[in-house]
Amino acid sequence: MHIVTRQIVEIPLEQLSDIDRMFGRMLSLDLENLPGKFQTAFDQTREASFQNFTMKGVYEAFEIDSIDEESIRLKNGIILESKLMTELFRNAFSLVILVVTLHGYDELDAAEDNMFRKLFLDNWGTAFIECANRWTEQSIAMELEEKGVYCTHSFSPGQNDIPIEMQTQIFQALKPEEIGVVLNNKYMMHPKKSVSGIFGIQTEQLENRIRPCDLCERKATCPNAYSKK
């Protein structure tokens, strides 16, 4: 059952309501009481980001052929080797693979000489891509619920005990080059502000789905822990 067909989406900026909050959270800034020394840099980098950043995503569901203790085999022949993922997706019948990217950040960052503004731009880029990724995942989840099935939380290569080398299988299956994302020999994506993820589709709705933050040893100190709903 091919329940989520391949889609390339332009992510609408006007529907991303939490960008400012995410930016403030990452830098531990109270944006309503911003110190004067930060205000100019905040205003300048925010305006540049909202004027220049655009976001795209690509995703598709792939049916699971089999799951053993160490790997998941998809019906298209791709094998995902991760003991953690076999546990997370044990009850899934399909996996959604997605890549979301932010265009415009690399150019702004390269043109900026002031290290303080570069720091702000870096965090704007992260805030944009995190919110764009969450919007994409929530859109897919709503689509699935209309079909009577449900999704797990999304997990990414390099996160927890999922090997970063799994980026190779993600790119083999999804071909995100169509939205301008490429992979280098160290499994890092370009543009820099890009995220990839995998989540399961299952018939059972779980009240307490495992989240990446649940498994992370830095959750007590990370400013973004549990920021995704």
C-alpha positions in Angstrom: 0.0 0.0 0.0 1.7 3.2 -1.2 0.0 5.5 1.3 2.1 8.6 0.8 3.2 9.3 -2.7 6.3 11.3 -3.6 5.7 15.0 -3.1 7.9 18.1 -3.5 6.5 21.0 -1.5 7.2 24.7 -1.2 7.0 25.4 2.5 4.9 28.6 3.1 6.6 31.1 5.4 3.3 32.6 6.5 2.4 29.2 8.1 5.5 29.0 10.2 4.4 30.8 13.4 7.1 29.9 15.8 10.3 31.1 14.1 10.9 34.1 16.4 10.2 31.9 19.5 12.6 29.2 18.3 15.3 31.8 17.6 15.0 33.3 21.1 14.9 29.9 22.7 18.2 28.8 21.0 20.0 31.9 22.2 18.2 32.1 25.5 16.9 35.6 24.7 13.7 37.2 25.9 12.7 38.9 22.7 10.2 41.1 24.4 12.9 42.5 26.6 15.9 42.4 24.3 19.0 44.2 25.5 19.7 47.3 23.5 23.1 46.0 22.3 21.3 43.1 20.6 18.5 45.0 19.0 20.2 46.3 15.9 21.7 42.9 15.0 18.4 41.2 15.7 16.4 43.6 13.5 19.0 43.5 10.6 19.4 39.7 10.5 15.7 39.0 11.0 14.8 41.3 8.1 17.5 39.7 5.9 16.3 36.2 6.8 12.6 36.8 6.2 13.4 38.4 2.8 15.9 35.9 1.5 15.1 32.5 3.0 13.0 30.0 1.1 12.2 26.4 2.1 11.5 23.2 0.2 10.8 19.6 1.2 10.5 16.2 -0.5 9.1 13.1 1.0 7.7 9.7 0.1 6.5 6.5 1.9 8.3 3.2 1.3 6.7 -0.1 2.2 8.5 -2.3 4.7 9.3 -5.8 3.5 10.8 -7.2 6.7 12.3 -6.2 10.0 14.8 -8.3 12.0 16.9 -7.5 15.1 19.4 -5.4 13.2 17.9 -4.0 10.1 14.8 -2.9 8.1 14.4 -4.1 4.5 12.2 -2.0 2.3 10.3 -3.4 -0.6 12.4 -1.3 -3.0 15.5 -3.3 -1.9 17.0 -0.7 0.4 18.2 -1.9 3.8 18.4 0.4 6.8 20.8 -1.0 9.4 20.0 0.2 12.9 19.0 -1.8 15.9 17.4 1.3 17.4 15.2 1.9 14.3 14.1 -1.7 14.3 12.8 -1.1 17.8 11.2 2.2 17.1 9.5 1.1 13.9 8.7 -2.5 14.9 4.9 -2.0 14.4 5.2 0.1 11.2 4.1 -1.1 7.8 5.8 1.8 5.9 8.5 4.4 6.5 8.2 8.0 5.4 11.6 9.4 4.3 11.9 13.2 4.0 14.4 15.9 3.4 13.7 19.6 4.1 16.1 22.4 3.0 16.6 26.1 3.5 17.9 28.1 0.5 19.4 31.5 0.9 21.3 31.1 4.2 24.7 30.1 2.8 24.8 33.2 0.6 23.9 35.5 3.5 26.4 33.9 5.8 29.2 34.1 3.2 28.5 37.8 2.7 28.5 38.7 6.4 31.8 39.7 8.0 30.5 40.7 11.5 30.8 37.6 13.7 27.9 38.7 16.0 25.5 39.0 13.1 26.8 35.7 11.7 25.8 34.1 15.0 22.4 35.6 14.7 22.0 34.5 11.0 23.1 31.0 12.0 20.4 30.7 14.6 17.8 32.3 12.3 18.7 29.6 9.7 18.3 26.8 12.3 15.0 28.3 13.5 13.6 28.4 10.0 14.6 24.9 9.1 13.4 23.4 12.4 10.0 25.1 11.9 9.8 24.1 8.3 10.6 20.5 9.1 8.0 20.4 11.9 5.4 21.9 9.5 6.2 19.2 6.9 5.9 16.4 9.4 2.7 17.8 10.8 1.2 18.1 7.3 2.1 14.5 6.6 0.6 13.3 10.0 -2.7 15.1 9.2 -2.8 13.5 5.8 -2.2 10.1 7.4 -4.8 10.5 10.1 -7.4 11.3 7.4 -6.6 7.8 6.0 -7.0 6.2 9.5 -3.3 5.5 10.1 -0.8 7.2 12.4 2.9 8.1 12.5 5.7 7.8 14.9 8.1 10.7 15.7 10.8 11.3 13.2 14.4 10.3 13.7 17.5 11.4 11.7 20.8 9.8 10.8 23.5 10.8 13.3 20.9 11.1 16.0 21.1 8.9 19.0 22.4 5.5 17.8 21.3 5.9 14.2 24.4 5.9 12.0 25.2 9.0 10.0 26.1 6.7 7.0 22.3 6.1 6.6 22.2 9.4 4.7 23.4 7.3 1.7 20.3 5.1 1.8 18.1 8.2 2.3 19.5 9.9 -0.8 19.3 6.6 -2.8 15.6 6.3 -2.0 14.5 9.9 -2.1 16.8 11.7 -4.6 16.6 15.1 -2.8 18.9 16.5 -5.5 15.6 17.5 -7.1 15.2 20.2 -4.4 18.9 21.2 -4.6 20.3 19.1 -1.7 23.5 17.1 -2.2 25.6 14.9 0.1 29.3 15.1 0.5 31.8 12.3 1.3 31.3 12.9 5.0 27.6 12.4 4.8 26.9 16.1 5.4 24.2 17.8 3.3 24.4 21.0 1.3 22.8 23.5 1.7 24.1 23.6 5.2 20.6 24.2 6.7 19.0 20.9 5.6 17.5 18.1 7.6 16.6 14.5 6.8 14.3 12.2 8.7 12.5 8.9 8.8 9.3 8.0 10.6 7.0 5.0 10.7 3.4 4.6 9.6 1.3 2.2 11.7 -2.3 1.4 12.3 -2.2 1.9 16.0 -2.3 5.3 17.6 0.2 5.6 20.4 -0.5 8.1 23.3 3.2 8.2 24.4 5.3 8.1 21.2 9.0 7.9 21.8 10.7 11.2 20.8 14.4 11.8 19.9 14.8 13.9 23.0 13.7 10.9 25.2 16.9 9.1 24.1 19.3 12.0 24.1 21.8 12.3 27.0 21.9 16.1 26.5 18.1 16.6 27.0 18.6 18.2 30.4 20.7 21.1 29.1 19.6 21.4 25.4 17.6 24.6 24.8 15.6 22.8 22.1 14.8 19.7 24.0 11.1 18.7 23.5 10.5 21.8 21.4 8.7 19.7 18.8 5.2 18.7 19.6 
